[in-house]
Amino acid sequence: MGTDIVSPGELYTALKAGFPTKKMFFHGSAKSAEDVKFGIDSGVGHFVVDNVEELDRISAYAVEKKTVQKILLRVTPGIDPHTFEAVRTGQVDSKFGAAIETGQAMELTGYALGKPGVQLDGFHCHIGSQIFDCVPFTDAADIMLKFIADVRDKFGYKATILDLGGGMGVPYTEDDPKIDYAANIADIAKHIKNQCEKFGVEMPDIYMEPGRSIVAAAGVTLYTAESIKNIPGYKTYVAINGGMTDNPRYALYQSKYTVLVADRAGEPADFVCTVAGRCCESGDLIGKDMHIQKPQTGDTIAVLVTGAYCYAMASNYNRVCRAPIVLLRDGKDRLAVRRETYEDLTACDL
């Protein structure tokens, strides 16, 4: 497996974890000169290049270092996967990549092929997240393979890598579709093989990013119910000792979750409430009109499927300390990340 990184902090974390640098892909639409230098000096396998300015920075520093840096170009195939607007990334109007439809992707390709210090290995696209059907991926593959064929015909260049990005969804509630990931991948692979024959393209190495599909369901966040407030004729609020500081997804996307009273999970979920966070923001919620077991103050409230895009997006808003992470395996627990302390909150203050 490889790893995707989108910041020097993620690169530093991967290095500290001992991850092989040659299997790292450095993404991002606003890499600074310092980011580029850090990546090249660290031996990052591929930069996924978003724009001309970044390409110029990589080329210049690679020439200075007397090295050749491998790259992929990020292009946008113009696919709308009909998911949350905030997590769609493959349409023409996107902050990411160069659009095929406008001709900019072809221009960037020609420019990259003429730059010293870089080796173009292929192309990357990412159409969005929380996609429950393989059709958007096969549609993207069609467009990308046609583009690869057009690049070959125009420049005589053969791409050896096609990275279709990620985006396979996970069910956060019982209403969400269930995905057979292996079947999806098999269908996509079969489609790509057929399309390579259609376009007369030699089969490149195909990369996909499993993303949340391998980690989301592994995580559960546990809170304490601190208060239960009923407003007659309106709603009931269950206030917990966390919220948008450790899980901002509802505040950002109105994402739905399954919530349980941990020690009464088998009882009927017939209590309707809004689960509210502790921050001084009216939008700090885990969810509205949620059906859970009737809670009491002091109960443990479990929010399921929080193994992705929760701790990684956590903050110290309102000076709230980040929660710990405990790993469970074969009935044994291990502290993986300790709880932050008040001293941690002020460690950078001068």
PyMOL commands that set and color helices and strands:
alter all, ss='L'
color gray80, all
select helices_A, chain A and resi 8-16+21-23+33-42+52-64+85-87+104-113+135-155+181-199+211-214+216-218+249-253+262-264+311-313+317-319+342-345
alter helices_A, ss='H'
color red, helices_A
select strands_A, chain A and resi 3-5+24-26+46-49+69-76+98-99+118-124+161-166+205-209+220-231+235-240+259-261+271-276+285-292+300-304+325-329+332-337
alter strands_A, ss='S'
color yellow, strands_A
deselect
rebuild
show_as cartoon
